[in-house]
Each structure stands twice: as C-alpha cells, then as structure tokens.
Amino acid sequence: LTLSDRPDFASRGVIEGFYGNPWSHEQRLRGAESFGDFGMNVFMIAPKDSQWQRFQWRSPLSDEFVGTLREIIDRGQDNGVAVSACVSPGLSVEYSNDADVAAVVHRFVQQAEVGATHFGLLLDDIPDTLTHPSDISRYPDIATAHADFANRVREGLIAKFPHAHLVLCPMHYAGRGTEPYLLVMGEHLHPQIEL
C-alpha cells in the first residue's frame, strides 16, 4: 500500500491579502505551522494596508522585519509550507524603469537569503491604465507592461536564486481566461511565472 498526501495543485495555500488589520506575528507563525495539515504548501504574506507591502515597496525590508519573516519561513519549512512576503508595486511603479525592477528583486533577494523560495508579485487592485509617460511610450497596453515587468523581475531573481518560483497575481484574476488582458499576459509572460 502506498499513500501519497500532497496538494492537487503545484501551489496551494493561503494569501494574507486582505484590507484591514494584518495578522500578528503569532498568527502568521500558527498559520505556517497549521496550513500544511490541510494540504497546503504556500503561505504568502501580503496585507493590503501595510505600508511595506504596497506603499513603501521601493525601500528594502528592515532587519527587524526580515528577522521575524525568517522565523515564519523556518516554521513553514518545518511543516512543508513555503512562506514569502509579497510585493505590490502597482500603485506607483514605473514599469519601464530598471530601478523599479531592481527594487522588487532586492526585496525578493532579502527573503531568499533567509530561506524563501516562492515570491509573489501582486498587480491587482490598481489603476487599469498606464500613467507614466515613459510607460505610455514603451507599451501598447498595461498587460504588456505587466508581462514585461514580471519577466524582468524573474530574470533578476533567477540570476541570483535559480530555483526561485515567481507567482504573479494579475490585474484581472476572475473570469474565463479569455479576457483580452489575460490573453496578452499569456502571450508575453515567461512560462515559468505562475499566474
């Protein structure tokens, strides 16, 4: 008799991606410990109202934050759950700007250095048009900008951590998958980025 107990999907888990008060460190530790009991293998920390996640994403994570994240990552590893803190740059990002790509990559590298293997780039709940003149002149639409930006982030991350998994939450994530935005993303996004 062989018993195999694993998630049905390559990535199945919880994203702390809601508005309002974020979970405490203790709640995150409990989640990283218990999500595996329900067949989950990913826990992505992405509270919408936290300054570090959506508003100050260009700044490196503080040593204190990285230290608490390391505890959650270690707890997750002990329970078969990959943990990471997401980045949501869409409110102010300049997609064509290499410095913005580097800022996201740096955030992910900080996490990889303490054991993270999965990384979330969240581009939901943002304006659906390009706003920077440099982006407007470079990209025909926002979907192409999102795909290009994500591809460049992946390239920078993989150069330093070849086994990293990048997950992208697109601007449109509900529907039949035939929406114009998703069709463009599917055409341009690197196949190793999980959508």
RAJOVEN-V136590 format. One record per backbone hydrogen bond with DSSP energy under -0.5 kcal/mol. CO is the residue of the C=O (numbers start at 1). NH is the residue of the N-H. Records with the same first field share a line. If there is no record, write none. Layout:
# RAJOVEN-V136590
CO=NH + NH
This chain:
# RAJOVEN-V136590
2=4
3=5
4=6
12=41 + 42
14=44
15=17
16=46
18=48 + 49
24=28
25=29
26=30
27=31
28=32
29=33
30=34
31=35
34=37
35=38 + 40
36=39
41=82
42=14
43=45 + 84
44=16 + 46
45=86
47=50
50=53 + 54
51=55 + 56
53=88
56=59
62=66
63=67
64=68
65=69
66=70
67=71
68=72
69=73
70=74
71=75
72=76
73=77
74=78
75=79
76=79 + 81
77=80
82=43
84=45 + 86
87=122
89=92 + 93
93=95
94=97
96=98
97=100 + 101
98=102
99=103
100=104
101=105
102=106
103=107
104=108
105=109
106=110
107=111
108=112
109=113
111=114 + 116
112=115
117=165
119=121 + 167
120=87 + 122
121=123 + 169
122=90
132=135 + 136
133=137
134=138
135=139
141=145
142=146
143=147
144=148
145=149
146=150
147=151
148=152
149=153
150=154
151=155
152=156
153=157
154=158
155=159
156=160
157=160 + 161
161=164
164=166
165=119 + 167
166=194
167=121
168=170
169=123
171=173
179=183
180=184
181=185
182=186
183=187
184=188
185=189
190=193
192=194
194=168
